[in-house]
Amino acid sequence: MAASLAIITGSAGDIGRAIAARLAKDHDQIILADIDLSTATAAAEQLGAGFVPMQLDVTDPASCAAAAEHIAQMGTLRTLVNNAGASVAVSMQSATVSDWQSDRALNLDGPYFVFQALADQLIAAKGAVINIASVNGMGVFGHPAYSAAKAGMIHFTKMIAVEYGKYGIRANTVAPGTVRTQAWTDRAQANPQVFEEAAEHYALGRIVDPTDVAEAVGFLASPLAGAITGVCLPVDCGLTAGIPALARTFSQSQDY
Ligand SMILES: NC(=O)c1ccc[n+]([C@@H]2O[C@H](COP(=O)([O-])OP(=O)(O)OC[C@H]3O[C@@H](n4cnc5c(N)ncnc54)[C@H](O)[C@@H]3O)[C@@H](O)[C@H]2O)c1
């Protein structure tokens, strides 16, 4: 039988590596796709046998097509995780047109290019797509272009679910809250308390761990989620449910 494969874009990052480790429990090979081949290779070496690094720029349709050709030779693609993402523009007032375009290209166009390139293989395997959005796609927490792109990604995921459901493809979004990763390096340097300050707003009193995201992805990729498609699952320690300090103020009750 052909090897069952999962591909994770942006997999050299902290969340990508955690997802890769989780998906290795129920796939034969995990493709660690990243624009930076050297860090993907280092991640594959760290994770061990069964992890295959691959150079892929999700913003380049030709790069996605080349990756798809390579993957078709490797086995049966069961799972696509669109995880590559980042933000440049921090506010509307400071953003430039080029910041806006690059945030949109990476966070919205990229997942579309990757899906387009791999759709036939996913149809053949009745595969699963998991798109990593963000709580920023559900409410306003700064980073406008990134957030608009992530909101678009949530809708794009529903489009896949509805149009490709007849082929057996399921598509879902995971929307993490704050996760301590290299993406936060500059902000943590500017404010060493940034994670503690963020945690105060979360119902669970903590931020999200990469393994929290990975477990949700593992579930959505598995047959346990066989009837779940088109949903957005926040993995956010309760952030999108509400903010305890605001509930305290609004109700004037210390119960919150
Ligand atoms: N860290 C958080 O707080 C947080 C919160 C919500 C959502 N997310 C989302 O989770 C995902 C992973 O975030 P992270 O914090 O692990 O990021 P990260 O910066 O640690 O890793 C991102 C990876 O994507 C790769 N990458 C960048 N551009 C690429 C491209 N064009 N093609 C392929 N790969 C590319 C980078 O090389 C890097 O390895 C992103 O989609 C992000 O938006 C993160």
The ligand as an ORCA input file, in Angstrom:
! r2SCAN-3c Opt
* xyz 0 1
  N       2.200     32.370     17.319
  C       0.960     32.801     17.536
  O       0.665     33.478     18.548
  C      -0.132     32.456     16.554
  C      -1.463     32.756     16.926
  C      -2.487     32.473     16.022
  C      -2.199     31.903     14.802
  N      -0.894     31.627     14.468
  C      -0.659     31.054     13.160
  O       0.019     29.821     13.289
  C       0.843     29.598     12.130
  C       2.269     29.286     12.557
  O       2.746     30.389     13.322
  P       4.102     30.356     14.149
  O       3.924     31.309     15.265
  O       4.529     28.936     14.415
  O       5.070     31.023     13.111
  P       6.650     30.877     12.943
  O       7.131     32.228     12.558
  O       7.251     30.204     14.142
  O       6.763     29.897     11.700
  C       6.297     30.253     10.426
  C       7.049     29.429      9.401
  O       6.527     29.759      8.117
  C       7.602     29.809      7.211
  N       7.239     30.628      6.056
  C       7.213     31.986      5.967
  N       6.879     32.364      4.737
  C       6.660     31.234      4.013
  C       6.297     30.969      2.676
  N       6.085     31.976      1.799
  N       6.168     29.686      2.275
  C       6.399     28.670      3.144
  N       6.765     28.848      4.420
  C       6.891     30.122      4.859
  C       8.759     30.397      8.018
  O      10.014     30.108      7.415
  C       8.554     29.716      9.369
  O       9.281     28.505      9.453
  C       0.718     30.873     11.287
  O      -0.230     30.683     10.273
  C       0.227     31.904     12.274
  O      -0.495     32.946     11.659
  C       0.132     31.893     15.317
*
